[in-house]
């Protein structure tokens, strides 16, 4: 892998692929509450560069920090870890009667 050094690496799920060469990835982290010690889920959405338009909704991907590519895009897709079942998502959102 050519990304060496202090770059941050995250693993998340693609939730939107409607933009050209860009996908939205949700990264979920679990942390302990400092006072109550209960596990709390945190989600963060990242705009990720996908130059080949290969990612689809539901895919699990590895992303790495990079230089600013646009106003909100500062992450690059490195690899697709697993493909998601997007057929059920597409059929629900198609609006057929």
N, C-alpha and C positions, 0 to 999 in steps of 0.2 A: 504494500500500500504506500502510495507516495505522500500521504499526509502524515508527517512526522513532527514532533515537537509539542508545543503547548496548545494545539487546537482541541477544542471541545468536541466530543463525539456523543451523539444521542441516538437512541433507537425509539421509533414511534410508528404510528399508523397513519396512512394517507386517508384524509377525510374529504378532500376536494381535488379534482384534476381538471377543472373547467377552464383554467387559464392556459395560455400558450407558454410552454417551457417552464411552468411553475406549478408546484403542488403545495397543498397545505397539509402539514404533518402535525398530529397531536402527540405530545410526549407526556406521559403520565408518571409522576413520581409519588412515592409514599414516604411521608415523614412522620415523626412522632411529635405530638403537641408538646411544647416545652413545659407546660404546667400539668396538664391532665394525662400525659403519656399515651393518649389514644392515637392510633394510626390515622393520618389525614391524607386523602388523595389530593394531589395538586395536578392540574392539567395546564399545559402551555401549548399554544399554537405557533408554529413556525412556517414562514414562507420559504420554500426550498427550491433551488434551481434544479430543473430536470430537463437538460438540454435535448435529450432524445425523445421526450414525451413517452417514456416507457412505463411510468408508474400509473396504476389504476387505483380507484377507491378500494380500500380494504387491504392493500399491500402493507406489509411490515418492512420498513426500510431503515437503513443506517445513514445518518446524516452527519456532516462535519462542518465546523465553523470555517468561514472563508471571508474574503474582503467584501465590502458592500457592493452588491451587484445592481441594486435599485433602491428605492426609498425604504422598503421593508425587507428586502431579500438579502440575507447574510449567511445562508446555509447552502451547502451543496450535497446532493444525493450521491452516496458512495456505492451502495449496493442494495439490491432487493433481497431481504432475508427470506421472506415467504410471500406467496401470492394469496390474496384474499378472495373470498367468495363474493364477488360484486354482482353476480347475476340476480340475486334476490333484491339487492339495493336498486338496481336499474329497473326491475320490473315494478317495484313499488312507486318509483318516481316518474314512470313513463306517462301516467295520466290516461291510460286506455280505459274504455268503458266496455 
